[in-house]
Amino acid sequence: MNMRGQVHFDRIVKMHGNFSALKGIDFTIQPGEFFALLGPSGSGKSTTLRILAGLDMPTSGTVVIDGKDVTALDAKDRDVAMVFQSYALYPHMTVFENIAFPLEMAKVGKAEIEPAVREAARKVKIDHLLDRKPGQLSGGQQQRCALARAIVRKARLFLLDEPLSNLDAKLRLETRIELKKLQRSLGVTAVYVTHDQEEAMTLADRMAVFMEGQIQQIGRPSEVFAKPNSVDVAAFIGSPPMNLIEGRYADGHVEIEGHRLRTSHQIAGSRNVIVGIRPGAMRLEAGGLPATVDLVEDLGDTAVLDLTLGGATLRARVSDGPVPKEGQAVSVTARPEDIHLFDATTRKRL
């Protein structure tokens, strides 16, 4: 088993003048892990990746790779392979020459270069395109050429910055599946920056959710989805995201807009809360919260309903039974265990 590629960030701060892009980032990535940095644009995830790559220096804090402090090391001395959005292929070189480039820079002998390039190209299924120039390739093929160039270096760390964002939806899906298989077969540690939570959820073993220069939560995608630790994470994860409504909690119930729902929480006293219910956990059943259907988005196998409930707007995803019509009055509820509660002041999970 390949045990290279462990990463540790210790209290990394990055200032741009008076603006703090990163406010003290801590995490550890295990060898062979597929680790996603997920967050909206400007949240600090790309800055984190650039600091890991050695392209940016942190203002303070330590970057450790495989037990060695690399904070002061240049990118070229870190043994990391980068695949960025723009692919950065050399247009005047063939695919073969593009893939061979890092080996030539490292003064590898000609006899070793050819088999290594062919092997890397085969792994990403472009071995039939080695004589072409990048301009003759599709976006997906350029992407694979960039990946092959990373593979050929046998780096201990793969850094990927939104690598699929230039591809159309169908190709993104195909490339995503291939990327995961490739990472598994290489046994390499991959650090993947994306703002697309579906991408993070399907690819990552674990992910860090970034907001405004801080990590809000780290965990397996299923854990973060099941138990978001703050209102902000809850609002960001899930498609459509979680419904968040002001309410009041008392002895096992929440009151929303004057109506009560049972929860599985056991909290002393009563308090103001933010109630979170995923659209997929909303049920159209009698005896719940009275709401009006504003809009129906029919997606074929499921429908997403926009509902108004007093002053609040909710979304419900329904996949079985008849879909209500726009303007119809309905009653919505959720199972007690599907109700998330967040403190109204701290906005943290209760």
N, C-alpha and C positions, 0 to 999 in steps of 0.2 A: 504493500500500500504506500502510495506517495504521501509522505508527511511534510512536504514543503508547502509553503503558502499560508502560514499563519500570520494574521495581521492584528496588531493591537494599537488603538488610538488612545492616548492618555491626555485628557484635558486640553484638546486642541482648540486654540483660539485663533481666529483670523480677523484682523482689523483692516479696513480700507479707510484711512484717515480716522474719523470719529465713528464710522459705521462698523458695527461688528457683524461680519458675515457669518462667523461661527462663534458660538458663545460657550465653548467648553464641551467638546465632543468626545465621548468615551464609548468604545465598543471593542469587542474581540471577535475576529472571524476565524473559524477553525479550518485546518487544511482540507481541501476538497469540497468546501462548502460553496453553494451558490447563494450569495448574499446580495439582496437588493437594497438600494437606497431610494426610498420612495418619498415623494413630496411634491407640492405645487412648485411652479417656477419661482426662483428667488429664495428657496427655503434653505439652501446651503449644500444640497447634495452634490452638485457638480464641483463646487469648491473643495469638498471633502475628497472627491475622486482625484482632483488635480493635485492636492496635497499628498495623497497616497502615491500618485504617479511620480512625484518629485518635480512637477511643472510649476507648482507654487510652494512658497515657504510659509509655514504657520508663523503667526506672531509669537505664540508661546505654545508649550505642550510638546509631546514626544510621539513620533511614529516608530513603531517597532515591527520589523518583518522577520519572522523565524528567529525571534529572540535577540535580534541585533537592532540597535538604535540606528535608523537610517535617516533621521530628521535632516541632517546636513548633507546627505548624499544627493548627487545629481540624478536625474531621471535615467540616464544611460547606465548608471552603476547599480540600479535597483533590481534588475532582472524582472521587469514587468512588461507585459505586452498590452498595447492600447488599441482599442477599436473605437474610434469616435464617429459621430454622425457623418462627417464629410468624407470618410474613408481615406482621404489623403493618398490616393494612388498617383503614381507618376504617369502622366498621359503619354509620354513619348516612349515608355518602356512596354514590353509585352507583359502579359500576366505572369509568365515564367520569371521574367526579370524583376517584376515587382515583388514576387514572393521570395526570390533569391536575395533581394537587396540586404536584409538584415544579416544574412550569413556572409555576404561579401564584405559588409562593414566590419564584421567580427573576424575577417581574414580566415574563414573556413576554406579548406582546399577544394578546388574545382570538382574533384572526383566524388567528394562527399555531398556537394551542393545538389547535384542533379537528382539523386534518389530521394533526398530529403524534401525537395520541392515537389516532386511527383507524388510522394506519400501524403504531404500536407494537402495538395490539390485534390487527391483522391478522397481524403476524409471529408471534404466539403463539396464533393461532386462537381469539380470544375476541371478535372484532368483533361477533358477534351477541348478546353479553351485556352491552353497555355500559350498558343501562338498569337492570340488576339491582343489588341490594345484595349485599355479600359473603356475608351469611347465607343467600342463595338459591343459592350456588355450592357445587360439590363441592370437596373438598380440592385436587384437581388443577387446577381452574379458579381457585381462590384463589391457588395457586402461580403460575399464568400471569399473573394480574393483578399480582402482586408483581413478576414479571419484566418485564411491560410498563412498569410504573412506573420500573424501572431503565433499560430501553431508551430511554424517552422523553427521559431526561436526556442521552443521548449521552455518557455518562461514559467516561473513558479506562480505567477499571478496574471490573470486576465482582467483587464479593466475595460468595461464597456459603457460608453456614455450614449444613452438613447440610440442604440445602433439600428433600431428598426423603424425609427420615426419617418424616414424618407420613403418607406415602402407602402404600397397600397394594402388595404385590409386583408385581402386573401393571402397575399405574399407574406405579410407580417405573421399571420397565423402559422403558415408552413415553416417559415424561417425560425419562429419561436420554438416549435417542436424540435426542429433540427438542432438548434442551439443547445437545448437541454440535453439531447442525446449526445451531442459532441462533447459537452462539458463533462458528462458522466463517463464517456469512454476515455477521455484524456485524463480524468481524475484530477483536474486542475481546479484551483480555487478561482472562482469568478466573482467579481464585484460589479454590480450592474446598476447604473443610474437610470431611473425612469420616472415620469409623472403619471404613467398609465398603470393604474392599480391592477387591472386585469392581468397585465404582463407580469407585474411583481408577484401576484397571487399564484399564477400558474408556474412561474419559473423558479421562484426562490425557495430555498430550504428555510431561511429566516430572512426577515427584513427589518430595516430601521425606518421608522416614519419621521421625516423631517418637517419641522414647521419653524419658520423665522429663525434659522440659525441654531436650532436646538433639536435634539432627538427626543420625540415625545414618547415613543414606545418601540421596543425591540421584541420580536418573537416570531414564531412560525406564522405564516399567513392565516392559517385557520384560527390560531389563538387571538391574533389581533382583530380578526373579523368577529369572532365570538365574544371577545371581551375588550372592546376599545377602552383605554384607561382615561380618556377625557372626551369632552364634547367635541373638541377640534378633530381628534382622530376619528370619532364616530361619524362626523359630518363629511370626512374625506373618503373613508373606505366604504365600498359597497356601491352597487350601481342598480337602480338609483340609490343614493345614500340614505342613511337612517333618518327617519322622522324624528325631530327633536321638538318637544312641546313643553311649555312651562306648565307646571302642575304643583300639587301639594301632596306630600306623603303623610299618612297616619296609619298606624297599626295594620300593616299588610295590604293597604289599598293606596292607589293614587287617585286624586280627584283632578280631572281635566275638564275645564269649561263647565263645571257644575255636575259632571257625571263621574261615577266611580268605576275603576277597574281593579281587580285583585292582582297582587304581585306576589312573587315568592320571596320577597325581601323580609327580613326580620330586623328592623331598626327601631331603637328606642325613640320615643317622642315623635313629634310631628315637625315637618320642615318643608321649606320650599325646595322643589327639585326641578331638574330638567328630565323629562321622560323620553326615553329613546325606544322606538319600535321600528324594526326593519320593515320595508315595504312588503317583503315576502312573508313576513310573520303576521301581517294584518289579515283578519278573517271577517268575511261578511256574514255575521250571525246576529240574530235578534238579541235584544237585551244589552247591547253595547253602547257605543257613543253614536248619537244621531248625526249623520253627515249628509252633505249633498254632493252628487257627482258633477264636477265642473267639466272634466275633459276625460275622454277615453282614448288611450293610445293602444291600438290593437297591434300586437307584434306577432300574430299568428298563434303560436303555442301558448303565449301568455298575453295578458293585457295589463297595462299600467293605468290606474285610475288616479286622477287628481281630485281630492276631496276637500270640501270646506266644512270646518267644524267650529262654529262660533267665529272667533277671530283667528283661528289657526288653519293652516293648509297642510294636508297630509297626502302622502302617496301610498297606494296599495297595489301590490302585484297579485293578480288572480290568475290561476292556471286551470282551475276546474269549475264546473258549474256555469250557469248563464252569466254573461257579462252585462252589468247594468247599463242603462242608457244615460246619456248626458242629461242633467237636470233631475235625475231620479233621487229620491230620498232613500238612504241606506242606513244600516246599523253596522258599525265596525268594532271588532274587539281583537284581543290577542291573548294567547295563553300566558298565565302568570310568569312562567319561566322565560318568556320571550320579551319581557319588559325590562329595559335597562334603566337604572337611575343614576343621575349625576347631580352632585351638589350644585345648587343654583349660584352660589358665590364663587367657589373655587373651580367649578366646572370639571372637577375630577370625578371618576367613577366611585359610586358608593358601594 
